Each structure stands twice: as C-alpha cells, then as structure tokens.
Amino acid sequence: MKIQLKNYQVFIGLFLIMILVMLLSSVVGAADIKVMDSFRIFLSHIPFIGNKVDLGNISNSHITIISNIRLPRILLSFLVGYALSVVGASFQGLLKNPMADPFIIGTSSGAALGAAIAILLKLNTSFLGIGYISVFAFGGALLATFIVYNLAKVKSKVPVTTLLLAGVATGQFFTAIMSFIMVIASNEVTSIVFWTMGSFSSRGWNHVKIAFLPILLGSIVLYIFAKDLNLLLLGEDTAETMGVEVEKTKKTILIVSAFVTAFAVSVSGIIGFVGLIIPHITRMIFSPDHRILIPASGLMGGIFLVIVDTFARTVIAPTEVPVGIITALAGGPFFIYLLRKRKNIV
C-alpha cells in the first residue's frame, strides 16, 4: 500500500531519517560517545559553519574516532547504498523488470576479476590515495561493461534481451578467470573472497572524496532521464512517438549506470541485493514515478546500508561481518518473494 504524501514531505522525511540514522550509527561501538557530542563533531565538518562549533569539552580521542574512523565510513556506506539503489531503480525502469539490479550487465564480475588480479600481483601501494585493488576493480568493472555493450549492440541499437545475455555470458567468463586465479594463487584466496563479500573496513576520507563527485553527477544524469523512463514503461514504440530518443536514452542510462556502479564497487567490494530490493520497496511504499522513485530509492538505499554496516561492525565485535553477507541474507528471501509474486501474476 502506497503512502500518499506530497513530494517534499517524502524527501524531508527521508532526509531527517538519514540524519538520525547517521547520528545513532556514529555512537554505536566500543567507545562511549554521546549523541550530542557526535552531532557537534558532525557539524564541525560542514563548510562555513564548522569553525564556529565548539568542541572544547569533547575528548580528543572521541573527536578522532568520529572524525577519522566512523564519519567517513558512514558517509561512504551511504554513498554506495545511494549509488546502487539509484542505478537499480534506473535499470528496473529501463528493462521493465523489478528483478534487475546494478550488476546485471557483468559489472560485479569485472570488478571482482580486477581486484583478484591486484591481490595476485600483491599491489599493496596506492594511487591518488586509493589502493590499487580499488583501482583495478574500477578498471575491471568498466572493461566488463565495455565488452557487454559492444557484444549487445546491433548496428546502432542495443536490444534489451541481447544486453542481458551478453551480461550473463561476460559475467560467467570473468568469474571463471577469477576462479582460475584463486586456484593458482591459493595463498591469496582468503583476501579475494573477503573482497568479493564487500566491506567498509579501513575505508577513509580518500575513498569518500574519490566516490562522491562521480556518484553525485551520475545520479543527477540518471534523474534527468526520469521522465523518459516513465514513458519507456509504456513501450519503446509508444515512448518514441511521444518524443523520447529511445536508443540514445538506453545508451546513456547504461553507460552512466555502469560508471556509477564501478565507482561504488571499487571502494566497497561487491555488495549485492541493495540495488534490487530497495527500489522495489520504494516503489511499493511511495510511487513508481521515476521522478520520485530514483532520488527516494537513493536515500533509502543509503540509509539501509548505513544500518547494515553498523550491524556488521558491532554484531560480533571486534570481528566484522562482511556487509555483503548481511545484504545477501536480507535480499535472498526478498528475491524469492519477487519470483513467487511474478509467478502468481503469470
């Protein structure tokens, strides 16, 4: 059942929930930090007003924990959740399939292969403040997308069915290569597997700075095509008669979505199901209108991943559970629910 709210009420509500979740997440952990202290530390990082915030009665250790460990991790998990959900909503509209997700065109397999190669080569140094594992993962994700796009392209068009088949084939091929790497480099298997499970452990401000602008700009571009996605739901022929440049729209959404997804997975590893379940839940609660669905899915996805990451780092502390395991535990049953629902409809 959809909640009947005006657009501004939806976004104000989600924004307030986002702030609350971030604050609560920042005080959960071994260190006993008050919510108001955390809030003041948060404010101190906001441009123009940060230098006016008094942190005098807050211990330096607490300031360090929030500023250098928890805050960048919270922001990064929000960014990745936002990115995957926005891309998921766009793919589901483009493919007219609620079971589509950001990894449907082989992006995750390419990223995993890139990371496996970096781990195999023992590239422990960094490039522009980002580890080479993330750099190779980003390159692998873009390479997979490039291959899939060119395999799927028929003259100047990109048929949806061909795109999906090319994505599956390329993904399987890249996964096979990664499996071979794991066989010949048995000492690195644990590192490769852990990366593919997804985690925000040891992530810092450099990762936030690298991911922020591409994810923001990519999300804006996808939102610009929200009206076109609404019309595409009526069918490509109908959309074309209503002024939508169908092939140009499909290509732009595919390329931008792959770019955003590549940045997200390069800093977090593979985190599945977020881009599948969050857009669907948002659609059920609020609206199928992509002008609302895309940004609302982004906010809900970011909030969801902050909650999941907080649970991941505290449930069996000091050991961390990879975030991807928890999202899979939540997303698996939901995926089965979608399959059964579609089966009943058919």
N, C-alpha and C positions, 0 to 999 in steps of 0.2 A: 504494500500500500504506500503510495507516494505521499510525502508531506507537502501540503500546499503552503508554500512560503514564497514571498517575493524574492527576487534575485539577490538584492542587497542583504536581506535577512539571512539567506543561506551562507553568504560569504563572510558576513560579520560573525555569525555563529561559529563557522569553521575556523576563522582566524582566532577567536577567543579560545576555542578548544585547543588550537595549536599552541598558543602561548602557555596555557595551563599545563598541557602535557609536557612541553619542554621544561618548564619550571620544576614540575614534580620529578621528571626524569633526572634533572641535574642534581637533586638532593638524595637520590636513591643510591646507596653504596656504603662502603665501609666507613667513610668519613661522615661525621655527624654535622651536616651543614643545614642551616635554617633556610626556609623558603625565601624569606625577605632578603637575606644576605645574598642568596643566589640571584634574586631578581636585580639587586643593586649591581652585582658583578656583570650581569647581562647588560644592564643599561650603560655600564661603563665602556662597553664595546661599540655602542651606537655612535656614529659620527655626529659631530656638532654638540651633542649633549653629554657625551661620555666623560669629558674632562670636568664636568660640573658635579659628577656623582662622588659623594664622599665615601671612601672605603676604609677610613681610618680605624674603625673598631672591628674590622674583619681580619682574621689572621692571614698572614702571607701564604701559609700552606693551603688554606681554603681557597684563596684567590688563585693560586697556581693550579689546584685541582680543577676548579670550574673553568678557568680561562684557557688552560693549555691541554686539558685532557677531556673533560666532559662536554664543554660547549662545542668545540669543533666536531666531536663525534656526533653530537645531537644534530647539529646543522647538516653534517654530511649525510647522516641516515635520513633526515627529512628530504634533502635534495634528491637522493637516489630513489626514495619512495615516490616523491613527486614526479620525477622523470619517468619511471617505469609505468606509473599509473596514467600519466598523460599520453604516453606512447600507446599503452594498452587500449585506452579509450579511442584513440585515433585509428588504430589497426582494426578494432572491432567494428567501427563505423565504416571504414574503407572496405573491409572484407565481408561486411554484413554477417558477422559471425561472433556471438558472445563468448566463444571459446578461443578466440585469437589472443595472442599475448606478444610482448615485445621481442621474444626470442623465436618467433615462428619462422623467420627467414634465415635462421642459422647464425645469428649474431652471437649467441652464447657459446656455440661450438667453436667459432672462430676466436673468441676471446679466451676460451679455455686452452685452445691449442697454443695461442701466443704466449700465455702465461706459462704453460708447460715447457715451451722452448726456452724461455728466460730462466726458469728454475733449473732446467737441464744444463744450461750454459753457466750456471752459478753467477748470474749477473746481480750482485748484491749492491751495486752502486746506484746512483740516482741520476736523473736527467731533469733539469729545471726543478729540482726539489722533489721529484716524484720517482719512485723506484722503477727500475727497468721492467719489473714484472707487470706493472700497470701500463707502462708504455707499450710493451709487446702485446698485452691483452687488448689495448685500444687498436693497435695495428691489425691484430688478428680479426677483431670484430668488423673493422672496415673492409678488410680483404674478403671476408665471407660475404658481406653484403654486396660488394662489387661483383663477385663471382655469381651470386644468385641473381642479381639484377640483370646481368648480361646473358645468363642462361635463359632467363624467363622472357626476355624481350623478343617479341616477334615483330620484325620491321620497326615501326615506331610505337607499338603498343606493348603493354605489359599485362597479359591476361592473368586474372587472379588465380585460376587453377594451376597454370604453369608456374606462377610465382611460388605457390605453396609446395608443389612437387620439387621444384628446384631447391627450395629452402630445406626440405626434408633430406634430399639426396646430398646436398653440400654439407649439411649438419652431420649426417652419418659418416661421410668421408672424413671430415675434420676430427670427429670423435675417434674414428679408427686410427688415425695418425697419432692422436694423443694417447690412445691405449698402447700403441706400439712403443711410444716414448717411455711410458710407465713400465713396460716390460724390460726395456734395455737399460733403464735407469732406476732399478729397484730401490736404491737408497733415497731417491727423491719422491717416491710415491706418496708418502705422507704429506709432504708440502704441497704437491699438486692437488691431491684430494681435498686438503683443507682449503685451498684457494677456491676450488670449484664449489665449495659449500657456502661461500660468502661470509664476510665478516667485516666489522668496522674497527677491529682491534688494531691499536698502534697507528690509527689514522690521525692526521693533524691538520693544521691550518693550510698547509700547502695543498693538500687534497681538496679542501673546500674551495680555495682560490682557483684551482685548475678546473674544477667541475662547475662552479657557479655560473659563470657567464655563458658557456655553451648550452647548458641546460635551460637557463632563462631565455636566451634568444631562440633556441629551438622550440620551446614551449609557446612562445609568442607567435612564431610562424605557424605552428600547428593550430593555434587558436584562430588565426586569420582565416584558416580554411574550414572553420566550424560550420558555417552556413552551407558550404559546398558539401560537406559530409552529410548534413541533414538531407540535402537534395539527392545525394547518391543512394540514400536508403530507399528512394522511390524507384531506383533502377538507373543504369547508366544512360540508356536512351532518353528517358524522361529528364534526367538531370541535364543532358546535353541540350535538349530543346529549351530548357529554362536558363541557358546561358553559362553552364559550367563547362570549362575546358577539362573534360574527364581525364584524358591521358596526362595532361600537364599536372593536374591535381594529384593523381595517383603517384606519379614520379616524385613530385615534391614531397608528399607525405612520407613515401617510402625512404627517400634519401635523408630527410631531416630526422625521421624517427630512428633510423639506423645510427645516425650521428649522435643523437642524444643518448640512445641506449649504449653505444660504445663508450661514451664518457662515463656513464653511470657504472657499467660493469668493470671498467678499468680501475676504479677506485674502491670497489666493494667486492669484486668477485661475482659469481653467479647467484642471484637471489631470485628464485622462481616464484611464480604464482601471484606476486603482488600486482603485476600488470594484467592478470586475468581476473582476480576476484574483486579488486577494489572498484574498477569501472563498472562492473556488473552490479555490485551492491549500490553504488552511487546512482546508477540508472534506475534501480528499483525504488530507492528512497526519494530521490529528487525529480529528475527529468531525463528523458532520452535526448533532449535538445542539446546538441554538442556545444552550444554557446554557454550552457551551464555545466554540462557533463565534463568537459575537458578540464576547466580550472577546478571544479569541485572534486573531481577524481584526484587531481594532483594534490590538493590539500588533504584529502582523506588518506591518500597513499602515504604522504609524508608523515602524518600523524600516526598511522598504523605502524610504519617501520620504526619510528622513534620508540613506540611502546614495545615492539618486538625486540629491538636491540637492547632496551633497558632490561627486559626479562632475560635476554640471552646472557648478559654480563652479570646478572645477580642470582639467577635461579639456583646455580650450584657453585657460587663464588667460593674460592678465587678462580676456579676453572670457568672458561667461557664456552657457551654452546654456539656453534656457528649459526648465524642468523638464517641462512638458507634452510637449515633443518627445521626450524620453527615455522617458517612460511610454508614449507612443504607439508608439514603436519596439519597446518590450517587449510592450505589450499587443496590438498588431495581430496578430502571429503567434499569440499565445495565443488570441485571439478566433477566428481561423481554425481553430485546433485544436479549440476547443469546437464550432464549426459542423460540422466533419468528424466529430467523435465523435458528436454528436447524429444526424447523417445515417446513420452506421453502425448506430446503435441502432434508428432507424426502419426 
